[in-house]
Amino acid sequence: MEKIRDIMTDDVDCCSLLDNVFEVAVKMKELNVGAIPIVDEEKLVGMITDRDIVLRCVAEKHPASSKVEDIMSNDLITVSPDASSKEAVSLMAQHQIRRLPVVDGDKLIGIVSLGDFAVRELTDDQAKAALSEISETNQSEFRH
């Protein structure tokens, strides 16, 4: 079974606590991504998704100049680079998340996303089922 270090993206663009929400949104647009890790030095301290920006900033009428600390999620689920793909997919399914930061201690060293598993040949039935569960749950968000 593959280890996360073999699957993860290790060239991860990040923002820092010095950036504001506008700067994060611009980076998301430039990179065509929906999530940006927030680091302090190399330590992972948070994550901001496009959904966080909409729900915690725009919908609450906060300015785009708001500090990332006020918008980011800081209760993060992470995985070790030595974890198996099965363990990572299980975490993603359990917590209903599409992106999983990969850390060595507190240091961000990569990220693995639902898409990383979707494009690989998964032979483990449990991993396929978990991926399906994440996709179905997130699709139901659009039906309300």
DSSP file (Angstrom, degrees, kcal/mol; ACC not computed):
  #  RESIDUE AA STRUCTURE BP1 BP2  ACC     N-H-->O    O-->H-N    N-H-->O    O-->H-N    TCO  KAPPA ALPHA  PHI   PSI    X-CA   Y-CA   Z-CA
    1    1 A M              0   0    0      0, 0.0     2,-0.0     0, 0.0     0, 0.0   0.000 360.0 360.0 360.0 139.6    0.0    0.0    0.0
    2    2 A E        -     0   0    0      1,-0.1    83,-2.3    82,-0.1    84,-0.3  -0.329 360.0-131.0 -70.5 147.7    1.3    3.5   -0.9
    3    3 A K  B >>  -A   84   0A   0     81,-0.2     3,-1.5    82,-0.1     4,-0.5  -0.643  23.6-114.7 -90.9 155.1    2.4    5.9    1.7
    4    4 A I  H >> S+     0   0    0     79,-2.5     4,-3.1    76,-0.3     3,-1.4   0.846 114.2  66.0 -59.2 -35.1    1.2    9.5    1.7
    5    5 A R  H 34 S+     0   0    0     76,-2.2    -1,-0.3     1,-0.3    77,-0.1   0.772 100.5  52.0 -59.5 -24.3    4.7   10.8    0.9
    6    6 A D  H <4 S+     0   0    0     -3,-1.5    -1,-0.3    75,-0.2    -2,-0.2   0.643 119.8  32.9 -83.9 -15.9    4.3    9.0   -2.5
    7    7 A I  H << S+     0   0    0     -3,-1.4    -2,-0.2    -4,-0.5    -3,-0.1   0.737  95.6  99.0-109.0 -33.9    1.0   10.6   -3.3
    8    8 A M  S  < S-     0   0    0     -4,-3.1     2,-0.6    -5,-0.1   104,-0.2  -0.041  73.0-118.2 -63.6 158.2    1.1   14.1   -1.8
    9    9 A T  B     -B  111   0B   0    102,-2.9   102,-1.9     1,-0.1    -1,-0.1  -0.866  27.6-174.6 -88.8 124.4    1.9   17.3   -3.5
   10   10 A D        +     0   0    0     -2,-0.6     2,-1.0   100,-0.2    -1,-0.1   0.510  67.2  77.0-103.5  -3.8    5.1   18.6   -1.9
   11   11 A D        +     0   0    0    100,-0.1     2,-0.5     2,-0.0    -1,-0.2  -0.715  68.2 169.8-103.2  80.2    5.3   22.0   -3.6
   12   12 A V        -     0   0    0     -2,-1.0     2,-0.3    -3,-0.1    24,-0.0  -0.815  29.2-141.5-102.4 124.9    2.5   23.7   -1.6
   13   13 A D        -     0   0    0     -2,-0.5     2,-0.3    14,-0.0    -2,-0.0  -0.674  30.1-178.9 -80.8 137.1    1.9   27.4   -1.9
   14   14 A C        -     0   0    0     -2,-0.3     2,-0.3    22,-0.1    24,-0.2  -0.800  22.3-141.7-129.8 168.4    1.1   29.0    1.5
   15   15 A C  E     -c   38   0B   0     22,-2.2    24,-2.7    -2,-0.3     2,-0.2  -0.832  21.2-133.3-121.6 167.7    0.1   32.3    3.0
   16   16 A S  E >   -c   39   0B   0     -2,-0.3     3,-1.6    22,-0.2    52,-0.2  -0.654  30.9 -98.4-116.4 174.5    1.2   33.6    6.4
   17   17 A L  T 3  S+     0   0    0     22,-0.7    52,-0.3     1,-0.3    51,-0.3   0.657 120.1  66.0 -65.5 -14.8   -0.5   35.2    9.3
   18   18 A L  T 3  S+     0   0    0     49,-0.1    -1,-0.3    50,-0.1     2,-0.1   0.654  86.8  88.6 -80.1 -16.5    0.7   38.6    7.9
   19   19 A D  S <  S-     0   0    0     -3,-1.6    49,-1.4     1,-0.1     2,-0.2  -0.427  70.1-138.8 -80.3 156.6   -1.5   38.1    4.8
   20   20 A N  B  >  -I   67   0C   0     47,-0.2     4,-1.8    -2,-0.1    47,-0.2  -0.601  31.2 -97.1-107.1 175.7   -5.1   39.3    4.7
   21   21 A V  H  > S+     0   0    0     45,-2.2     4,-2.7     1,-0.2     5,-0.2   0.871 122.1  56.5 -61.9 -39.1   -8.1   37.6    3.2
   22   22 A F  H  > S+     0   0    0     42,-2.6     4,-2.4     1,-0.2    -1,-0.2   0.926 107.0  49.4 -58.0 -45.4   -7.8   39.6   -0.1
   23   23 A E  H  > S+     0   0    0     41,-0.3     4,-2.0     1,-0.2    -1,-0.2   0.872 111.1  49.8 -63.6 -37.4   -4.3   38.3   -0.6
   24   24 A V  H  X S+     0   0    0     -4,-1.8     4,-2.5     2,-0.2    -1,-0.2   0.927 110.6  49.7 -65.5 -44.7   -5.3   34.8    0.1
   25   25 A A  H  X S+     0   0    0     -4,-2.7     4,-2.2     1,-0.2    -2,-0.2   0.893 109.9  50.9 -62.7 -40.0   -8.2   35.1   -2.4
   26   26 A V  H  X S+     0   0    0     -4,-2.4     4,-2.7     2,-0.2    -1,-0.2   0.918 110.3  49.5 -63.1 -43.2   -5.9   36.5   -5.1
   27   27 A K  H  X S+     0   0    0     -4,-2.0     4,-2.5     2,-0.2    -2,-0.2   0.904 109.0  52.5 -63.4 -41.0   -3.5   33.6   -4.5
   28   28 A M  H  X>S+     0   0    0     -4,-2.5     5,-1.8     1,-0.2     4,-1.3   0.921 111.6  46.8 -59.0 -43.8   -6.3   31.1   -4.8
   29   29 A K  H  <5S+     0   0    0     -4,-2.2     3,-0.3     2,-0.2    -2,-0.2   0.935 112.7  48.5 -64.8 -46.3   -7.3   32.7   -8.1
   30   30 A E  H  <5S+     0   0    0     -4,-2.7    -1,-0.2     1,-0.2    -2,-0.2   0.878 120.8  36.5 -60.7 -39.2   -3.8   32.7   -9.5
   31   31 A L  H  <5S-     0   0    0     -4,-2.5    -1,-0.2    -5,-0.2    -2,-0.2   0.549 103.2-129.3 -91.7  -9.4   -3.2   29.1   -8.5
   32   32 A N  T  <5 +     0   0    0     -4,-1.3     2,-0.3    -3,-0.3    -3,-0.2   0.946  62.9 133.2  56.3  51.0   -6.7   27.9   -9.4
   33   33 A V      < -     0   0    0     -5,-1.8    -1,-0.2    -6,-0.1    -2,-0.1  -0.870  56.3-145.2-127.1 161.2   -7.1   26.3   -5.9
   34   34 A G  S    S+     0   0    0     -2,-0.3    16,-2.3     1,-0.1    17,-0.3   0.361  81.2  43.2-107.5   2.8   -9.8   26.3   -3.3
   35   35 A A  E     - D   0  49B   0     14,-0.3    14,-0.2    15,-0.1    -1,-0.1  -0.995  55.6-168.7-150.8 143.4   -7.6   26.1   -0.2
   36   36 A I  E     - D   0  48B   0     12,-2.7    12,-2.4    -2,-0.3   -22,-0.1  -0.993  22.3-131.8-132.3 124.7   -4.5   27.7    1.1
   37   37 A P  E     - D   0  47B   0      0, 0.0   -22,-2.2     0, 0.0     2,-0.5  -0.480  18.2-140.2 -70.5 146.9   -2.5   26.5    4.1
   38   38 A I  E     -cD  15  46B   0      8,-2.9     7,-2.9   -24,-0.2     8,-1.6  -0.948  23.8-174.1-111.1 125.3   -1.5   29.2    6.6
   39   39 A V  E     -cD  16  44B   0    -24,-2.7   -22,-0.7    -2,-0.5     2,-0.5  -0.876  26.1-152.8-122.0 152.6    1.9   28.9    8.1
   40   40 A D  E >  S- D   0  43B   0      3,-2.6     3,-1.8    -2,-0.3     2,-0.6  -0.963  87.2 -38.1-120.5 107.2    3.9   30.8   10.7
   41   41 A E  T 3  S-     0   0    0     -2,-0.5    -2,-0.1     1,-0.3    66,-0.0  -0.690 125.8 -36.2  65.1-119.5    7.5   30.2    9.7
   42   42 A E  T 3  S+     0   0    0     -2,-0.6    66,-2.0    -3,-0.1     2,-0.4   0.405 115.2 111.2-107.6  -0.5    7.1   26.6    8.5
   43   43 A K  E <  S-DE  40 107B   0     -3,-1.8    -3,-2.6    64,-0.2     2,-0.5  -0.604  71.1-125.8 -79.7 127.8    4.6   25.6   11.2
   44   44 A L  E     +D   39   0B   0     62,-2.7    -5,-0.2    -2,-0.4     3,-0.1  -0.606  39.6 162.0 -71.8 122.0    1.1   24.9    9.9
   45   45 A V  E     -     0   0B   0     -7,-2.9     2,-0.3    -2,-0.5    -6,-0.2   0.520  57.7 -20.2-119.1 -11.9   -1.3   27.1   11.9
   46   46 A G  E     -D   38   0B   0     -8,-1.6    -8,-2.9    29,-0.1     2,-0.3  -0.989  49.4-126.4-176.2-179.9   -4.4   27.1    9.8
   47   47 A M  E     -DF  37  73B   0     26,-1.8    26,-3.1    -2,-0.3     2,-0.5  -0.989  12.8-158.2-147.2 139.1   -6.2   26.6    6.5
   48   48 A I  E     -D   36   0B   0    -12,-2.4   -12,-2.7    -2,-0.3     2,-0.3  -0.986  11.3-170.9-121.0 129.5   -8.4   28.9    4.5
   49   49 A T  E  >  -D   35   0B   0     -2,-0.5     4,-1.9   -14,-0.2   -14,-0.3  -0.719  39.2-109.9-109.3 164.6  -10.8   27.6    1.9
   50   50 A D  H  > S+     0   0    0    -16,-2.3     4,-1.9    -2,-0.3     5,-0.1   0.864 122.7  55.5 -59.8 -34.4  -12.9   29.4   -0.6
   51   51 A R  H  > S+     0   0    0    -17,-0.3     4,-3.0     2,-0.2     5,-0.3   0.893 102.8  54.4 -65.5 -40.2  -15.9   28.4    1.5
   52   52 A D  H  >>S+     0   0    0      1,-0.2     4,-2.9     2,-0.2     5,-0.5   0.913 107.7  51.1 -58.0 -42.5  -14.3   30.0    4.6
   53   53 A I  I  X>S+     0   0    0     -4,-1.9     5,-2.5     3,-0.2     4,-1.1   0.916 114.1  43.5 -63.2 -43.1  -14.0   33.3    2.7
   54   54 A V  I  <>S+     0   0    0     -4,-1.9     5,-3.0     3,-0.2     6,-0.2   0.954 123.6  33.9 -67.3 -49.5  -17.6   33.2    1.7
   55   55 A L  I  <5S+     0   0    0     -4,-3.0    -2,-0.2     3,-0.2    -3,-0.2   0.877 128.1  32.5 -78.3 -39.2  -19.1   32.1    5.0
   56   56 A R  I  <5S+     0   0    0     -4,-2.9    -3,-0.2    -5,-0.3    -1,-0.2   0.608 133.0  21.3 -98.0 -12.4  -16.8   33.8    7.5
   57   57 A C  I  <XS+     0   0    0     -4,-1.1     5,-2.9    -5,-0.5     3,-0.2   0.717 127.3  31.7-116.8 -68.6  -15.9   36.9    5.6
   58   58 A V  I > <S+     0   0    0     -5,-2.5     3,-1.9     1,-0.2    -3,-0.2   0.945 120.9  47.7 -62.4 -51.9  -18.3   37.9    2.9
   59   59 A A  T 3 <S+     0   0    0     -5,-3.0    -1,-0.2     1,-0.3    -4,-0.1   0.747 114.8  47.4 -65.7 -23.2  -21.5   36.6    4.4
   60   60 A E  T 3 5S-     0   0    0     -6,-0.2    -1,-0.3    -3,-0.2    -2,-0.2   0.269 114.9-118.1 -99.8  10.4  -20.6   38.3    7.8
   61   61 A K  T < 5 +     0   0    0     -3,-1.9    -3,-0.2     1,-0.2    -2,-0.1   0.810  58.1 155.3  59.1  36.4  -19.8   41.6    6.0
   62   62 A H      < -     0   0    0     -5,-2.9    -1,-0.2     1,-0.1    -2,-0.1  -0.674  47.3-105.1 -86.5 148.9  -16.1   41.6    7.1
   63   63 A P    >   -     0   0    0      0, 0.0     3,-1.9     0, 0.0   -42,-0.2  -0.336  22.0-116.7 -71.8 156.5  -13.7   43.6    4.8
   64   64 A A  T 3  S+     0   0    0      1,-0.3   -42,-2.6   -43,-0.1   -41,-0.3   0.667 113.6  69.4 -64.5 -15.7  -11.3   41.8    2.5
   65   65 A S  T 3  S+     0   0    0    -44,-0.2    -1,-0.3   -45,-0.1     3,-0.1   0.401  73.6 128.7 -83.0   3.8   -8.6   43.4    4.5
   66   66 A S    <   -     0   0    0     -3,-1.9   -45,-2.2     1,-0.1   -44,-0.2  -0.227  69.3-100.2 -58.4 147.5   -9.5   41.1    7.5
   67   67 A K  B >>  -I   20   0C   0    -47,-0.2     3,-1.3     1,-0.1     4,-0.5  -0.420  23.2-125.8 -68.5 143.7   -6.7   39.2    9.1
   68   68 A V  H >> S+     0   0    0    -49,-1.4     4,-3.1   -51,-0.3     3,-1.3   0.834 108.2  67.5 -59.9 -31.3   -6.4   35.5    8.0
   69   69 A E  H 34 S+     0   0    0    -52,-0.3    -1,-0.3     1,-0.3   -49,-0.1   0.817  97.3  53.5 -57.9 -30.7   -6.5   34.5   11.7
   70   70 A D  H <4 S+     0   0    0     -3,-1.3    -1,-0.3     1,-0.1    -2,-0.2   0.671 120.7  29.7 -78.7 -16.5  -10.1   35.7   11.9
   71   71 A I  H << S+     0   0    0     -3,-1.3    -2,-0.2    -4,-0.5    -1,-0.1   0.717  96.8  97.0-113.4 -31.8  -11.2   33.6    8.9
   72   72 A M  S  < S-     0   0    0     -4,-3.1     2,-0.5    -5,-0.1   -24,-0.2  -0.140  72.0-118.4 -67.6 156.1   -9.0   30.5    8.9
   73   73 A S  B     +F   47   0B   0    -26,-3.1   -26,-1.8     1,-0.1    -1,-0.1  -0.810  31.3 175.7 -86.3 131.4   -9.8   27.1   10.3
   74   74 A N        +     0   0    0     -2,-0.5     2,-1.1   -28,-0.2    -1,-0.1   0.400  59.1  85.1-120.7   1.7   -7.3   26.3   13.0
   75   75 A D  S    S-     0   0    0    -28,-0.1     2,-0.2     2,-0.0    -1,-0.1  -0.729  73.5-177.6 -98.6  81.4   -8.7   23.0   14.3
   76   76 A L        -     0   0    0     -2,-1.1     2,-0.5    -3,-0.1    24,-0.1  -0.553  31.9-145.6 -95.7 145.4   -7.0   21.0   11.6
   77   77 A I        +     0   0    0     -2,-0.2     2,-0.3    18,-0.0    -2,-0.0  -0.928  33.7 175.3 -99.5 125.9   -6.9   17.3   10.7
   78   78 A T        -     0   0    0     -2,-0.5     2,-0.3    22,-0.1    24,-0.2  -0.781  19.0-146.5-128.4 171.4   -3.5   16.3    9.5
   79   79 A V  B     -g  102   0B   0     22,-2.1    24,-2.4    -2,-0.3     9,-0.0  -0.971  18.8-116.5-139.1 153.6   -1.6   13.2    8.4
   80   80 A S    >   -     0   0    0     -2,-0.3     3,-1.5    22,-0.2   -76,-0.3  -0.576  25.7-122.1 -84.2 150.2    1.9   12.0    8.6
   81   81 A P  T 3  S+     0   0    0      0, 0.0   -76,-2.2     0, 0.0   -75,-0.2   0.737 113.5  57.1 -64.5 -19.8    3.9   11.3    5.4
   82   82 A D  T 3  S+     0   0    0    -78,-0.2     2,-0.0   -79,-0.1     0, 0.0   0.476  82.3 109.5 -90.3  -2.7    4.4    7.8    6.6
   83   83 A A  S <  S-     0   0    0     -3,-1.5   -79,-2.5     1,-0.1   -78,-0.3  -0.349  74.7-110.1 -68.0 154.4    0.6    7.1    6.9
   84   84 A S  B  >  -A    3   0A   0    -81,-0.2     4,-2.1     1,-0.1   -81,-0.2  -0.444  21.6-114.6 -80.9 160.2   -0.9    4.7    4.4
   85   85 A S  H  > S+     0   0    0    -83,-2.3     4,-2.6     1,-0.2     5,-0.2   0.862 118.9  57.4 -61.5 -34.4   -3.2    6.0    1.7
   86   86 A K  H  > S+     0   0    0    -84,-0.3     4,-2.1     2,-0.2    -1,-0.2   0.915 106.0  48.4 -62.7 -43.7   -5.9    3.9    3.4
   87   87 A E  H  > S+     0   0    0      2,-0.2     4,-2.2     1,-0.2    -2,-0.2   0.916 112.7  48.5 -62.1 -43.6   -5.4    5.8    6.7
   88   88 A A  H  X S+     0   0    0     -4,-2.1     4,-2.5     1,-0.2    -2,-0.2   0.925 111.5  48.2 -64.3 -45.8   -5.6    9.1    4.9
   89   89 A V  H  X S+     0   0    0     -4,-2.6     4,-2.4     1,-0.2    -1,-0.2   0.882 110.2  53.2 -63.6 -37.6   -8.7    8.3    3.0
   90   90 A S  H  X S+     0   0    0     -4,-2.1     4,-2.7    -5,-0.2    -1,-0.2   0.919 109.6  48.1 -63.1 -43.9  -10.3    7.0    6.2
   91   91 A L  H  X S+     0   0    0     -4,-2.2     4,-2.3     2,-0.2    -2,-0.2   0.915 111.6  50.4 -60.4 -44.2   -9.5   10.4    7.9
   92   92 A M  H  X>S+     0   0    0     -4,-2.5     5,-2.0     1,-0.2     4,-0.7   0.904 113.6  44.7 -63.2 -42.1  -10.9   12.3    5.0
   93   93 A A  H  <5S+     0   0    0     -4,-2.4     3,-0.5     3,-0.2    -2,-0.2   0.923 112.8  50.9 -67.5 -44.6  -14.1   10.3    5.0
   94   94 A Q  H  <5S+     0   0    0     -4,-2.7    -2,-0.2     1,-0.2    -1,-0.2   0.881 121.4  32.7 -61.7 -39.8  -14.5   10.5    8.8
   95   95 A H  H  <5S-     0   0    0     -4,-2.3    -1,-0.2    -5,-0.2    -2,-0.2   0.388 105.0-125.2-100.9   2.3  -14.1   14.3    8.9
   96   96 A Q  T  <5 +     0   0    0     -4,-0.7     2,-0.3    -3,-0.5    -3,-0.2   0.929  59.2 144.4  53.8  52.5  -15.7   15.0    5.5
   97   97 A I      < -     0   0    0     -5,-2.0    -1,-0.2    -6,-0.1    -2,-0.1  -0.917  44.9-159.2-122.8 150.2  -12.7   16.9    4.1
   98   98 A R  S    S+     0   0    0     -2,-0.3    16,-2.6     1,-0.2     2,-0.4   0.594  79.5  48.1-100.4 -16.1  -11.3   17.0    0.6
   99   99 A R  E     - H   0 113B   0     14,-0.2    14,-0.2    15,-0.1    -1,-0.2  -0.990  61.4-167.9-132.6 137.2   -7.8   18.2    1.5
  100  100 A L  E     - H   0 112B   0     12,-3.2    12,-2.2    -2,-0.4   -22,-0.1  -0.954  18.3-136.7-128.7 112.0   -5.4   16.8    4.1
  101  101 A P  E     - H   0 111B   0      0, 0.0   -22,-2.1     0, 0.0     2,-0.6  -0.416  16.2-140.2 -65.7 141.4   -2.3   18.7    5.1
  102  102 A V  E     -gH  79 110B   0      8,-2.9     7,-3.0   -24,-0.2     8,-1.3  -0.917  27.1-177.3-105.7 122.7    0.8   16.5    5.5
  103  103 A V  E     - H   0 108B   0    -24,-2.4     2,-0.6    -2,-0.6     5,-0.2  -0.909  31.2-154.4-125.9 148.9    3.0   17.4    8.4
  104  104 A D  E >  S- H   0 107B   0      3,-2.5     3,-1.6    -2,-0.4     2,-0.6  -0.930  86.8 -43.5-114.9 100.4    6.2   16.3   10.0
  105  105 A G  T 3  S-     0   0    0     -2,-0.6    -2,-0.1     1,-0.3   -62,-0.0  -0.710 124.8 -29.8  72.0-120.5    5.7   17.4   13.6
  106  106 A D  T 3  S+     0   0    0     -2,-0.6   -62,-2.7    -3,-0.1     2,-0.4   0.459 115.7 108.4-101.1  -5.9    4.2   20.8   13.1
  107  107 A K  E <   -EH  43 104B   0     -3,-1.6    -3,-2.5   -64,-0.2     2,-0.4  -0.600  69.3-131.1 -82.9 125.3    6.0   21.5    9.8
  108  108 A L  E     + H   0 103B   0    -66,-2.0    -5,-0.2    -2,-0.4     3,-0.1  -0.602  36.2 162.3 -71.6 123.8    3.9   21.5    6.7
  109  109 A I  E     -     0   0B   0     -7,-3.0     2,-0.3    -2,-0.4    -6,-0.2   0.458  59.5 -28.3-121.5  -5.7    5.6   19.3    4.1
  110  110 A G  E     - H   0 102B   0     -8,-1.3    -8,-2.9   -99,-0.1     2,-0.3  -0.988  51.2-119.5 177.6-176.3    2.8   18.6    1.6
  111  111 A I  E     -BH   9 101B   0   -102,-1.9  -102,-2.9    -2,-0.3     2,-0.4  -0.989  11.8-158.5-148.7 144.4   -0.9   18.2    1.0
  112  112 A V  E     - H   0 100B   0    -12,-2.2   -12,-3.2    -2,-0.3     2,-0.3  -0.988  16.1-166.8-125.0 135.5   -3.0   15.4   -0.3
  113  113 A S  E >>  - H   0  99B   0     -2,-0.4     4,-1.1   -14,-0.2     3,-0.7  -0.749  38.1-106.2-120.3 166.0   -6.4   16.0   -1.9
  114  114 A L  H >> S+     0   0    0    -16,-2.6     4,-2.1    -2,-0.3     3,-0.6   0.882 121.0  57.6 -54.1 -39.9   -9.4   13.9   -2.9
  115  115 A G  H 3> S+     0   0    0    -17,-0.3     4,-1.9     1,-0.2    -1,-0.3   0.828  96.0  62.7 -62.6 -32.6   -8.3   14.4   -6.5
  116  116 A D  H <4 S+     0   0    0     -3,-0.7    -1,-0.2     1,-0.2     4,-0.2   0.868 110.6  39.2 -61.6 -35.3   -4.9   12.9   -5.8
  117  117 A F  H X< S+     0   0    0     -4,-1.1     3,-1.0    -3,-0.6    -2,-0.2   0.853 110.3  59.6 -79.9 -36.1   -6.7    9.6   -4.9
  118  118 A A  H 3< S+     0   0    0     -4,-2.1    -2,-0.2     1,-0.3    -1,-0.2   0.825 105.7  48.0 -63.9 -32.0   -9.2    9.9   -7.6
  119  119 A V  T 3< S+     0   0    0     -4,-1.9    -1,-0.3    -5,-0.1     2,-0.2   0.529 100.9  81.0 -88.6  -4.6   -6.6    9.9  -10.4
  120  120 A R  S <  S-     0   0    0     -3,-1.0     2,-1.2    -4,-0.2  -113,-0.0  -0.628  92.7-103.5 -97.1 158.3   -4.7    7.0   -9.0
  121  121 A E        -     0   0    0     -2,-0.2     2,-0.6     2,-0.0    -2,-0.1  -0.703  41.6-165.7 -80.2 100.8   -5.5    3.3   -9.5
  122  122 A L        +     0   0    0     -2,-1.2    -5,-0.0     1,-0.1     6,-0.0  -0.793  17.7 175.2 -91.7 124.5   -7.0    2.5   -6.1
  123  123 A T        +     0   0    0     -2,-0.6     2,-0.6     5,-0.0    -1,-0.1   0.570  52.9  96.0-102.1 -11.5   -7.3   -1.2   -5.6
  124  124 A D     >  -     0   0    0      1,-0.2     4,-1.9     2,-0.0     3,-0.3  -0.714  62.8-153.8 -85.5 118.2   -8.6   -1.0   -2.0
  125  125 A D  H  > S+     0   0    0     -2,-0.6     4,-2.4     1,-0.2     5,-0.2   0.833  94.0  56.2 -60.4 -34.7  -12.4   -1.2   -1.9
  126  126 A Q  H  > S+     0   0    0      2,-0.2     4,-2.5     1,-0.2    -1,-0.2   0.905 106.2  50.2 -66.0 -39.7  -12.5    0.7    1.4
  127  127 A A  H  > S+     0   0    0     -3,-0.3     4,-2.4     2,-0.2    -2,-0.2   0.919 111.0  49.0 -63.6 -43.0  -10.6    3.6   -0.1
  128  128 A K  H  X S+     0   0    0     -4,-1.9     4,-2.2     1,-0.2    -2,-0.2   0.917 111.7  49.3 -62.1 -42.7  -13.0    3.7   -3.1
  129  129 A A  H  X S+     0   0    0     -4,-2.4     4,-2.3     2,-0.2    -2,-0.2   0.902 110.7  49.9 -64.3 -40.9  -16.0    3.6   -0.8
  130  130 A A  H  X S+     0   0    0     -4,-2.5     4,-2.3     2,-0.2    -1,-0.2   0.913 110.2  50.2 -64.8 -42.3  -14.6    6.4    1.4
  131  131 A L  H  X S+     0   0    0     -4,-2.4     4,-2.2     1,-0.2    -1,-0.2   0.910 111.1  49.4 -61.2 -41.9  -13.9    8.6   -1.7
  132  132 A S  H  X S+     0   0    0     -4,-2.2     4,-2.6     1,-0.2    -1,-0.2   0.902 109.4  52.2 -63.2 -41.6  -17.5    7.9   -2.9
  133  133 A E  H  X S+     0   0    0     -4,-2.3     4,-2.3     2,-0.2     5,-0.2   0.899 109.3  49.0 -63.4 -42.4  -18.9    8.9    0.6
  134  134 A I  H  X S+     0   0    0     -4,-2.3     4,-2.3     1,-0.2     5,-0.2   0.939 113.5  46.8 -62.8 -46.8  -17.0   12.2    0.6
  135  135 A S  H  X S+     0   0    0     -4,-2.2     4,-1.9     1,-0.2    -2,-0.2   0.912 112.9  48.3 -63.0 -44.3  -18.2   13.1   -2.9
  136  136 A E  H  X S+     0   0    0     -4,-2.6     4,-1.5     2,-0.2    -1,-0.2   0.914 112.2  48.7 -64.6 -43.3  -21.8   12.2   -2.2
  137  137 A T  H  X S+     0   0    0     -4,-2.3     4,-0.5     1,-0.2    -1,-0.2   0.920 113.4  46.4 -63.8 -43.8  -21.9   14.1    1.1
  138  138 A N  H >< S+     0   0    0     -4,-2.3     3,-0.7     1,-0.2     4,-0.3   0.811 108.4  56.2 -71.2 -28.7  -20.4   17.2   -0.4
  139  139 A Q  H >< S+     0   0    0     -4,-1.9     3,-1.5     1,-0.2     4,-0.3   0.841  97.7  63.3 -68.0 -32.5  -22.7   17.0   -3.4
  140  140 A S  H >< S+     0   0    0     -4,-1.5     3,-1.3     1,-0.3     4,-0.3   0.735  87.4  72.1 -66.6 -20.0  -25.7   17.1   -1.1
  141  141 A E  G X< S+     0   0    0     -3,-0.7     3,-0.7    -4,-0.5    -1,-0.3   0.805  95.3  53.2 -60.8 -28.6  -24.6   20.6    0.0
  142  142 A F  G <  S+     0   0    0     -3,-1.5    -1,-0.3    -4,-0.3    -2,-0.2   0.513  96.2  67.6 -86.9  -5.3  -25.8   21.8   -3.4
  143  143 A R  G <         0   0    0     -3,-1.3    -1,-0.2    -4,-0.3    -2,-0.2   0.479 360.0 360.0 -94.4  -3.0  -29.3   20.3   -3.0
  144  144 A H    <         0   0    0     -3,-0.7    -1,-0.2    -4,-0.3    -2,-0.1   0.473 360.0 360.0 -84.1 360.0  -30.5   22.5   -0.2
